[in-house]
Amino acid sequence: MWNPTEWLLYGTATLLLFTYWRYRKAVSMVSDFPGLRLLVSPMSPLGFLLPAMPYPLLTYPGFSFPWVLKHKGFFAKLKSDTVSICAGDGRAILFTADVPFITRMTSYMSREVFPKPVEEYKVLSYLGSNLVICEGESWRRQRRIGAPAFSKGMFERLWLDMRDIVREMVEEEKWMERTSQDYDTPSSTTNSGYQLKQGELLVPNVVDLTLRMALGAIARAGFGMDFDWEAESSFTRGCDAFGNPRRWHWWLVCLGWLWTAADVVITPIHHFYSPLFTTIPTFITAVPIYLWNSWIAAPLRWACGVTFFFLAELWTVFSRPTDADFNPRKIKVHEALHLVAKDSTIRLAIPAWMMLLPIRRMRRMRLAFSSLESELRRLAEERKAHYLRESLDQEQLTDGPIKDHRSDLLNNLVKASMKDGADLEKGQTGGLVSGAIQKGLTDEEIIGNTYIYFLAGHETTAHSLAWTLALLAAYPEYQDAAVEEINNVWPSASETIRLFPPVQMIPKVAAQDVSVTVQTSNVNNAASAAPPTSEDGLISEKKSYGAVSKVDGSAEEVGNQTTFAVKKGTIIFMHTPGVHYNPRYWDKPEVFDPNRFLRGYNKDAFIPFGVGHRACLGRKFSEVESVAMLVHLLRNYSVHLAPTSPDGSVDVAAARAKFSEATVSITLTPKEIPLIFRRRVHS
């Protein structure tokens, strides 16, 4: 009879052997192509939760490594624009920043060989099937239904809607008064201790503005919804306030008395010590900050992080009462959408039972997901009822398209669910039928596509607009040029999404055993990319992606290219930051230079909206939305970086490093971007 120690040793040995077997299987799937060999894959649920380790290429790079390392810290150090990652959980992954390989892989003739791995998009499937997560006939059907809405009429409405949104924002937030030289500005300082001058307006986090602007644009132009601008101190902080525990009224009253009494002591202390922290020389704090961020202090950081997390949960019971505590309100649709986008990857990584835990973030997630789903269902039902009434009164569904009504996204989705499948296939309008038709759209597909259009139409654009304003503030010469010549605005927006691509990874999966050809080395990245060397540049009869047709598990080099076998099931990620920061395709890729888009550039190396036939359907919408917002805002206001020192000076390099900090969720999300606006004086 084995004792517990022997059982433990036997179990450990079995687990290690099983892990090694899965690791060897993953290595064989990519023909042992050079790259990282890890215990846990960064793309796994566990890998998402684990933090990055010191020396990431030797230990563990973390889930956000595509953005953190980009090309210089990943592909350049491994001396290849294609890198494999094989882990003990059996995952075999290729990351590539090789544009010729990407172009061949995403070509029309290659889409059956390298389809989209639907299982990698579970994070976008909570509210139903949609255009992003489906493949084959389902994708073609949903794209055919949604594409007509992106018409010239929609873009004209979008331009006017964005003009109105900017005007409403200026009126509701009282920008005209607050940037006037006669306005009695309240005493206000930035985090660096800089005292705001007359006519300066500080926006602590410009994402608060751009998120609501972008949501208003997609709501009005894309879905025909009413959107009224409401002045809020902080949209993102207001969203984070949801999920706090409900406290009894008597407890809130008692806390109010206690906090009022405590303010008598706390306020003078705060006013006395607050200036001291802004006057401490940076060289004194540099060493402690460096030591705290070093790998030596990593265990202490993790322990403190866990401790402060639970202390913060406990503090919600004793925190200062606010009006929201005494008069709780319902979450709004744009707030729920923001929280769903923020927390979707966490929901994917954790088991379902954790959603029921009495933790603030879990409560907030439950509230956001349920509220968003119910609101989208309500919108769809209202639009269905509207069309049903119109069809019965005017019989327009049988005589032709509905007249005098906006052809927006929601209209197209709802009409598709109410048409006869055969007529839809012919591109005609049929009569109303009961229930959902297979070749139309089901109710779940309506909800799923409404969610994905809302998400893609506001979250990605809002973050890109926030970074565009920050970069124009950091480089005023380009801001002045953009104001003088409106045509220069879009190059600035393009350069922003090159530097800050919304989507970090675009996945494909090998549907069969194939041979792929990639660049052997990127050491001499000043050279131009070699063109495809296969006969047709796409795919040969032997399913070879290069000059050599080999599927025997070995690699063969021809010139500056390597051909090796990739087995069925291997995931291939197009590494967007790796492509956008690759010096092979971009001169000085870390430099903000909008003029590069006015010169000749490699269009295949610009992939913020995806690539190939699965590229983003709403690209034009995003472009028009971005330009419209920048034009209407910068025409009357100049934007500036918040000073980094009390004397008003700005360290551009330090400021850019600060506003470049981001979290990777569904999209790349800026942490905080404080900016100062001043009203322009027109002659």
Stockholm file with secondary structure:
# STOCKHOLM 1.0

chainA/1-683         MWNPTEWLLYGTATLLLFTYWRYRKAVSMVSDFPGLRLLVSPMSPLGFLLPAMPYPLLTYPGFSFPWVLKHKGFFAKLKSDTVSICAGDGRAILFTADVPFITRMTSYMSREVFPKPVEEYKVLSYLGSNLVICEGESWRRQRRIGAPAFSKGMFERLWLDMRDIVREMVEEEKWMERTSQDYDTPSSTTNSGYQLKQGELLVPNVVDLTLRMALGAIARAGFGMDFDWEAESSFTRGCDAFGNPRRWHWWLVCLGWLWTAADVVITPIHHFYSPLFTTIPTFITAVPIYLWNSWIAAPLRWACGVTFFFLAELWTVFSRPTDADFNPRKIKVHEALHLVAKDSTIRLAIPAWMMLLPIRRMRRMRLAFSSLESELRRLAEERKAHYLRESLDQEQLTDGPIKDHRSDLLNNLVKASMKDGADLEKGQTGGLVSGAIQKGLTDEEIIGNTYIYFLAGHETTAHSLAWTLALLAAYPEYQDAAVEEINNVWPSASETIRLFPPVQMIPKVAAQDVSVTVQTSNVNNAASAAPPTSEDGLISEKKSYGAVSKVDGSAEEVGNQTTFAVKKGTIIFMHTPGVHYNPRYWDKPEVFDPNRFLRGYNKDAFIPFGVGHRACLGRKFSEVESVAMLVHLLRNYSVHLAPTSPDGSVDVAAARAKFSEATVSITLTPKEIPLIFRRRVHS
#=GR chainA/1-683 SS CCCHHHHHHHHHHHHHHHHHHHHHHHHHHTTTCSEEEESSCTTSHHHHHSCCCSSTTTSCCCTTHHHHHTIIIIIHHHTCSEEEEEETTSCEEEEECCHHHHHHHTSGGGTTTSCCCGGGGGGGCTTCCCTTTCCHHHHHHHHHHHGGGSSHHHHHHHHHHHHHHHHHHHHHTTHHHHTSTTSCCCCCBCTTCCBCCTTEEEESCTHHHHHHHHHHHIIIIIHCCCCCCCCCSCHHHHHHTTTCCCCCHHHHHHHHHHHHHHHHHHHHHHHHHHHHHHHSCHHHHHHHHHHHHSGGGHHHHHHHHHHHHHHHHHHHHHSCCCHHHHSCCCCCHHHHHHHHHHHHHHHHHSCGGGGGSSCHHHHHHHHHHHHHHHHHHHHHHHHHHHHHHHHHHHCHHHHSSCSSSCCCHHHHHHHHHTSCHHHHHHTCCCCCCSSCCTTSCCHHHHHHHHHHHHHHHHHHHHHHHHHHHHHHHHCHHHHHHHHHCGGGHHHHHHHHHHHSCSCSEEEEECSSCEEEEEESCCTTTTSCCCCCCSSSSSCCTTCEESSCCCCSSCCEEETTEEEEEECTTCEEEEEHHHHHTCTTTSSSTTSCCGGGGTSCCCGGGCCTTCCGGGSCTTHHHHHHHHHHHHHHHHTTEEEEECCSSTTSCCCHHHHHHHHTCEEESSSEEESCCCEEEEECCCC
#=GC SS_cons         CCCHHHHHHHHHHHHHHHHHHHHHHHHHHTTTCSEEEESSCTTSHHHHHSCCCSSTTTSCCCTTHHHHHTIIIIIHHHTCSEEEEEETTSCEEEEECCHHHHHHHTSGGGTTTSCCCGGGGGGGCTTCCCTTTCCHHHHHHHHHHHGGGSSHHHHHHHHHHHHHHHHHHHHHTTHHHHTSTTSCCCCCBCTTCCBCCTTEEEESCTHHHHHHHHHHHIIIIIHCCCCCCCCCSCHHHHHHTTTCCCCCHHHHHHHHHHHHHHHHHHHHHHHHHHHHHHHSCHHHHHHHHHHHHSGGGHHHHHHHHHHHHHHHHHHHHHSCCCHHHHSCCCCCHHHHHHHHHHHHHHHHHSCGGGGGSSCHHHHHHHHHHHHHHHHHHHHHHHHHHHHHHHHHHHCHHHHSSCSSSCCCHHHHHHHHHTSCHHHHHHTCCCCCCSSCCTTSCCHHHHHHHHHHHHHHHHHHHHHHHHHHHHHHHHCHHHHHHHHHCGGGHHHHHHHHHHHSCSCSEEEEECSSCEEEEEESCCTTTTSCCCCCCSSSSSCCTTCEESSCCCCSSCCEEETTEEEEEECTTCEEEEEHHHHHTCTTTSSSTTSCCGGGGTSCCCGGGCCTTCCGGGSCTTHHHHHHHHHHHHHHHHTTEEEEECCSSTTSCCCHHHHHHHHTCEEESSSEEESCCCEEEEECCCC
//
